[in-house]
Amino acid sequence: MTAQPIVTVVQHHPAEGPGVIAQWAQARGLPLQVFRADLGQLPPTDNAPVILLGGPYESKAGPEWLESERQWLQACVNEGAGVFAICLGSQLLSLSLGGNVSRMERPETGWTPVTFSDGKTLKVLQWHEDTFDLPPGAQLLASSAQCQHQMYSAGPRRFGLQFHPEWNQASVTELNAHFADESPLPRGEPDEQAFAQVAQWFYVTLDQWWVACR
């Protein structure tokens, strides 16, 4: 009997959990396992699909545990693992695929429209100071006015997103509580329509990635 597939998530910060990813996994009947890289937890080094979350760290520097994750991710990529990577995760994936990461002129924060390669637009949440270069052979899938490289694919099983489709209102509330005045994220009445539209897009995108990885 084939073991039931597990959605594996690598989290980097206590206030940045899986959010909508957990809702998607539950809706699909998939068990979810979260590893806290900042606590020294990493999944096995193999070719199993993995989702990498964001975090307030420099992808090419940061604490010692982040160097351990860079080495782990490189090994998983070499094994052929499928990776869905968000913000910091997308930068780490770019580095592991031969790309680069650099500092932007100014941070990109809050609700921001991104335009996809098919011309469709979506309002998404952002909070980042760095941006990735496209890895060799990668395809640019989305851009914003301030940041050209918002989303890329490196084949059907590897995606990097600079924006945060996993953040729901509970995520934003937690981030605002943790970072207080440092947080540039919205406060007050939530934009429920925007959250719903992002979640709908994210479910479809995760479904496509998950099927490609099986």
PyMOL commands that set and color helices and strands:
alter all, ss='L'
color gray80, all
select helices_A, chain A and resi 20-27+37-39+64-79+88-96+169-182+192-213
alter helices_A, ss='H'
color red, helices_A
select strands_A, chain A and resi 7-11+32-36+50-52+83-86+101-116+121-132+139-143+151-153+158-161
alter strands_A, ss='S'
color yellow, strands_A
deselect
rebuild
show_as cartoon
